[in-house]
Amino acid sequence: MTYCEYISTITGDTQLLHKEYHDNHYGFPLENDDELFERLMFEINQAGLSWILILKNSIIFERLSIISILKKLQNIMTAIFSDS
């Protein structure tokens, strides 16, 4: 069963979430590093979790950017090494 076929078998809010992902993200080329990072976070977090749970929380992944994550990591590392 393809993803397209699967979406047609579900109903309600679950179908809307899957349809939005399918129609706007699934199979589309990525335009920049942040989109690639978002997709990577989707895939990493999906391991062991249901796909619908990931789709329901997709706004979290959309807000992530590589630069903001690196800045936070740099601040953490600076704090760790300055305490040594």
Residue pairs with C-beta under 8 A, 6 or more apart in sequence:
3 18
3 22
3 26
4 22
6 18
7 15
7 18
7 19
7 22
10 18
14 52
17 52
17 55
17 56
18 52
18 55
20 55
21 55
21 58
25 39
30 36
30 39
33 66
34 64
34 65
34 66
37 64
37 65
37 66
37 69
38 61
38 62
38 64
41 61
41 64
42 54
42 58
42 61
45 54
45 61
46 54
54 61
